[in-house]
Amino acid sequence: MATTIQVTETVKAELDEIKSYKRQTYNEVIQKLIDIFDIISEDKELRGDVLRDINEAKKEIRQGKGITTEQLLKNLGITNDV
């Protein structure tokens, strides 16, 4: 059974950025985040490393250093026909 949740436009935009492919559902994105959280919650050393890497990646994205998933797939010669 599905339910509705409310998120801000900022959160929605961030969820859109996390999507692995264009038609991925928000449910799948949120589940992926929960799975990642569960993994890093179990390992304190990993948690510190992951959080540091996430913060660094967010900083690089804000500076325009990142590429989109579509660009990465194109660079790797992978089609995204989902």
N, C-alpha and C positions, 0 to 999 in steps of 0.2 A: 504494500500500500504506500502510495506517495503522499507527501505532505509539502506544504509551502513554507519557506523561510524567507525572512527579509534580511538583505544585506545592503550596505551602502554602495553607491556607484563606484567608490574607490575599491572596495573589496571585490565587487564584480569584475572590475577591470583587472585586478591582480589575479583573480581566478582564471580569467581569459588568458592572461600571460602564461599561466602554469599549464594550460591545456597541452597535451602531447600531440593532438591533432584537432583540426577545426571542428569536427562534429562530436568531440568528446563531451559527455554530459557533465553538468556541475556535480552530480552525484559521484561520478567516477573521479573527478578532480578532488573532491573532498575526501573520498575514500583513500585516494593515493596519499593525501596529506596525513590522514589518520595513520595509515600504515607506516609512513616515514617517521611520524612522531613516536609510534610504538617502538620502532627499532632503536631510535636514538635515546629514548627514555630508559632503555634497558642497559645502556653502556655509557657511563658518565664521561669517559675519555672521548668516545666517539661523538657524544653530544656536543662537547666543547669544540671539537674539530669541525663538525657539521655546521654549528651555529656560526663559527668564525667564517667558514667558507660561504655560507648563505649571505652573511652581512657583506663580505667582500664582493660577491656576485651582484648583489643589489646595488652596491656603490658603483660598480663598473657599468651596470645597465643604466643607472642615472646619468653616467658620464657619456653614454652613447657608445660604449665599447662592445656591447653584446650584439648578437644576431638573432633573428627569429628562427623558430623551428623550421619554417618553410625554407629559409635561406640555408640552414644547416643540411636539410635533406637534399636540396638542390646541389650544394657543394659536394655531398657524398654520392650524388647520382642516384638517389633513392626517390621513387615517385610516391606521392602522398595521395593515393586514390581511395580514400576511405570515406 
